[in-house]
Amino acid sequence: MKTSFRKVLYRYISKFRYNKLENTIFIMVNASILFLLYIGIEAETLPSRIIPYIYRDKLLMFYVVTTLLLIFLRIIWPWYHRLRYAGIVEVVSNYVDVIIIAVLFGWVTGANKTSMSIAVSIVLLFDAVIFTVGAMYKKIAQYMIYVTVIAGLVNIFLYFITDKEVFVNLLGIPAGCILSFKVIPYWLILDTPYRRNLIKEFGPKDIDKSVIFVSKKKERNK
């Protein structure tokens, strides 16, 4: 079971890698959240029950610093992306963004704390089930994902037919389930010993060692 679970994690890191696109996505996401927070706080339209006053300055500072840092890292990308822990800013932003986006989504849709807690619990439970099932039966996990996508599309269809906001609110659950596949294990994009061990354990074993030797020899001769 443990080996199967590690294989699921390897499938994740084989699909998602740290690159310029990831950096660009987080520049746009962080800048957008910074803009929304600033407007909401300055215009006093963001209730204190959503984001208490004691956290507002800290949040604004966090997004100002991370957005500028992400832009700076993009400028020095040719050098930066070779570092072992390149992507740490994106990883930290990823988990903070999830919390803030969930809070803002609850505010916009008018969902109360109980509804948001239930929605988050469903997403986390779905992830636990999908990772467990995926470790044993890959096909079943894929079908579960397809069903989740279809459920989201049905919600959109019902909203356009009935024009009831409840279907838009419910759309957050399947959308959260799909997005969480990338969000929750996102730390695996970092070049950590754990990631390298997964690649060593489940990665390609049929690489010609002579090719590696020749390439290393060429690098030394440059």
C-alpha positions as CSV (number, residue, x, y, z in Angstrom):
1,M,0.0,0.0,0.0
2,K,2.8,2.4,0.9
3,T,4.6,1.6,-2.4
4,S,1.4,2.2,-4.3
5,F,0.8,5.5,-2.7
6,R,4.4,6.6,-3.4
7,K,3.7,5.6,-7.1
8,V,0.7,7.9,-7.1
9,L,2.9,10.8,-5.9
10,Y,5.5,9.9,-8.6
11,R,2.7,10.2,-11.2
12,Y,2.1,13.6,-9.9
13,I,5.7,14.8,-10.1
14,S,6.0,13.3,-13.6
15,K,3.2,15.6,-14.8
16,F,3.8,18.8,-12.9
17,R,7.2,20.5,-12.9
18,Y,8.4,23.9,-11.9
19,N,8.7,26.1,-15.0
20,K,8.1,29.6,-16.2
21,L,4.4,28.9,-16.6
22,E,4.1,28.2,-12.9
23,N,5.9,31.4,-12.1
24,T,3.6,33.4,-14.5
25,I,0.4,31.8,-13.0
26,F,1.4,32.8,-9.5
27,I,2.4,36.3,-10.5
28,M,-1.1,36.8,-11.9
29,V,-2.9,35.1,-9.0
30,N,-1.0,37.0,-6.3
31,A,-1.3,40.3,-8.1
32,S,-5.1,39.7,-8.5
33,I,-5.6,38.8,-4.9
34,L,-3.5,41.8,-3.8
35,F,-5.7,44.1,-6.0
36,L,-8.9,42.6,-4.6
37,L,-7.7,42.8,-1.0
38,Y,-6.5,46.4,-1.4
39,I,-9.8,47.6,-3.0
40,G,-11.9,45.7,-0.5
41,I,-9.9,47.1,2.5
42,E,-9.6,50.7,1.2
43,A,-13.3,50.9,0.1
44,E,-14.3,49.2,3.4
45,T,-16.4,46.7,1.6
46,L,-14.6,43.7,3.1
47,P,-16.3,42.9,6.4
48,S,-14.1,42.3,9.5
49,R,-15.8,39.0,10.0
50,I,-14.2,37.8,6.7
51,I,-10.7,39.1,7.3
52,P,-10.1,40.5,10.8
53,Y,-8.4,43.9,11.0
54,I,-5.3,42.4,12.8
55,Y,-4.6,40.3,9.7
56,R,-5.2,42.9,6.9
57,D,-1.9,44.7,7.0
58,K,0.0,41.4,7.2
59,L,-1.9,40.0,4.3
60,L,-1.3,43.1,2.1
61,M,2.4,43.0,3.0
62,F,2.6,39.3,2.2
63,Y,1.1,39.8,-1.3
64,V,3.2,42.9,-2.0
65,V,6.4,41.1,-1.1
66,T,5.6,37.8,-2.9
67,T,4.3,39.5,-6.0
68,L,7.4,41.6,-6.3
69,L,9.6,38.7,-5.5
70,L,8.0,36.5,-8.1
71,I,8.5,39.2,-10.7
72,F,12.2,39.5,-9.7
73,L,12.7,35.8,-9.8
74,R,11.2,35.8,-13.3
75,I,13.8,38.4,-14.4
76,I,16.7,36.2,-13.0
77,W,15.1,33.0,-14.2
78,P,18.1,31.6,-16.2
79,W,20.1,31.5,-13.0
80,Y,17.3,31.0,-10.4
81,H,15.6,27.9,-11.9
82,R,18.8,25.8,-11.5
83,L,18.8,26.2,-7.7
84,R,17.7,23.2,-5.6
85,Y,14.8,25.0,-3.9
86,A,13.7,27.1,-6.8
87,G,9.9,27.4,-6.5
88,I,9.7,27.8,-2.8
89,V,7.9,31.2,-3.2
90,E,5.3,29.6,-5.4
91,V,4.8,26.8,-3.0
92,V,4.2,29.1,0.0
93,S,2.0,31.3,-2.1
94,N,0.0,28.2,-3.3
95,Y,-1.1,27.3,0.2
96,V,-1.8,30.8,1.4
97,D,-3.7,31.6,-1.8
98,V,-6.0,28.5,-1.3
99,I,-7.1,29.8,2.1
100,I,-7.6,33.4,1.0
101,I,-9.5,32.3,-2.2
102,A,-11.7,30.0,-0.2
103,V,-12.5,32.9,2.3
104,L,-13.2,35.3,-0.6
105,F,-15.3,32.8,-2.4
106,G,-17.4,32.2,0.7
107,W,-17.9,36.0,1.1
108,V,-18.9,36.6,-2.5
109,T,-21.4,33.7,-2.6
110,G,-22.7,34.6,0.8
111,A,-21.9,31.1,2.3
112,N,-21.8,30.9,6.0
113,K,-19.0,29.2,8.0
114,T,-20.9,25.9,8.4
115,S,-21.5,25.7,4.6
116,M,-17.8,26.5,3.9
117,S,-16.6,24.0,6.5
118,I,-18.8,21.3,4.9
119,A,-17.5,22.1,1.4
120,V,-13.9,22.1,2.5
121,S,-14.4,18.8,4.3
122,I,-16.0,17.2,1.2
123,V,-13.0,18.3,-0.9
124,L,-10.5,17.0,1.6
125,L,-12.4,13.7,1.9
126,F,-12.6,13.4,-1.8
127,D,-8.8,13.9,-2.1
128,A,-8.2,11.2,0.6
129,V,-10.4,8.8,-1.2
130,I,-9.0,9.5,-4.7
131,F,-5.4,9.1,-3.5
132,T,-6.2,5.9,-1.7
133,V,-8.2,4.4,-4.5
134,G,-5.7,5.7,-7.1
135,A,-3.0,3.7,-5.2
136,M,-4.9,0.5,-5.8
137,Y,-7.1,1.0,-8.8
138,K,-5.9,3.7,-11.2
139,K,-8.9,3.4,-13.6
140,I,-11.5,3.8,-10.8
141,A,-9.7,7.0,-9.7
142,Q,-9.8,8.3,-13.2
143,Y,-13.6,7.6,-13.5
144,M,-14.1,9.4,-10.2
145,I,-12.4,12.4,-11.7
146,Y,-14.5,12.2,-14.8
147,V,-17.7,12.1,-12.7
148,T,-16.6,15.1,-10.8
149,V,-16.0,17.1,-14.0
150,I,-19.4,16.0,-15.3
151,A,-21.0,17.1,-12.0
152,G,-19.5,20.6,-12.5
153,L,-20.7,20.8,-16.0
154,V,-24.2,19.8,-14.9
155,N,-24.2,22.5,-12.3
156,I,-23.3,25.1,-15.0
157,F,-26.1,23.8,-17.3
158,L,-28.7,23.9,-14.5
159,Y,-27.6,27.4,-13.6
160,F,-28.2,28.7,-17.2
161,I,-31.6,26.9,-17.3
162,T,-32.9,27.9,-13.8
163,D,-30.9,31.1,-13.2
164,K,-30.6,30.0,-9.5
165,E,-27.4,31.0,-7.8
166,V,-27.4,27.8,-5.7
167,F,-26.0,25.9,-8.6
168,V,-23.1,28.4,-9.0
169,N,-22.4,28.0,-5.3
170,L,-22.4,24.2,-5.6
171,L,-20.0,24.5,-8.5
172,G,-17.3,25.4,-6.0
173,I,-17.2,21.8,-4.7
174,P,-16.4,19.9,-7.9
175,A,-14.1,22.8,-8.9
176,G,-12.3,22.6,-5.6
177,C,-12.0,18.8,-5.9
178,I,-10.4,19.1,-9.3
179,L,-8.0,22.0,-8.4
180,S,-7.0,20.3,-5.2
181,F,-5.2,17.5,-7.1
182,K,-2.6,20.1,-8.0
183,V,-2.8,22.3,-4.9
184,I,-2.5,19.8,-2.1
185,P,0.7,18.0,-3.2
186,Y,2.1,21.1,-4.9
187,W,5.2,21.0,-2.6
188,L,6.4,18.0,-4.7
189,I,7.6,20.4,-7.4
190,L,10.5,21.4,-5.1
191,D,13.7,19.5,-5.7
192,T,13.7,17.8,-2.3
193,P,15.4,14.5,-1.3
194,Y,11.9,13.0,-1.2
195,R,11.2,14.0,-4.8
196,R,14.5,12.6,-5.9
197,N,13.9,9.3,-4.1
198,L,10.6,9.0,-5.9
199,I,12.2,9.6,-9.3
200,K,15.0,7.1,-8.4
201,E,12.5,4.5,-7.3
202,F,9.9,4.7,-10.0
203,G,11.6,6.7,-12.8
204,P,12.9,5.2,-16.1
205,K,15.4,2.4,-15.5
206,D,16.5,1.8,-19.1
207,I,18.6,4.9,-19.6
208,D,21.9,4.1,-21.3
209,K,24.7,4.8,-18.8
210,S,27.2,5.3,-21.5
211,V,25.2,8.2,-22.8
212,I,25.2,9.8,-19.4
213,F,29.0,9.3,-19.2
214,V,29.6,10.8,-22.6
215,S,27.4,13.8,-21.8
216,K,29.2,14.4,-18.6
217,K,32.5,14.1,-20.4
218,K,31.4,16.7,-22.9
219,E,30.4,19.1,-20.1
220,R,33.8,18.8,-18.5
221,N,35.5,19.6,-21.8
222,K,33.5,22.8,-22.4
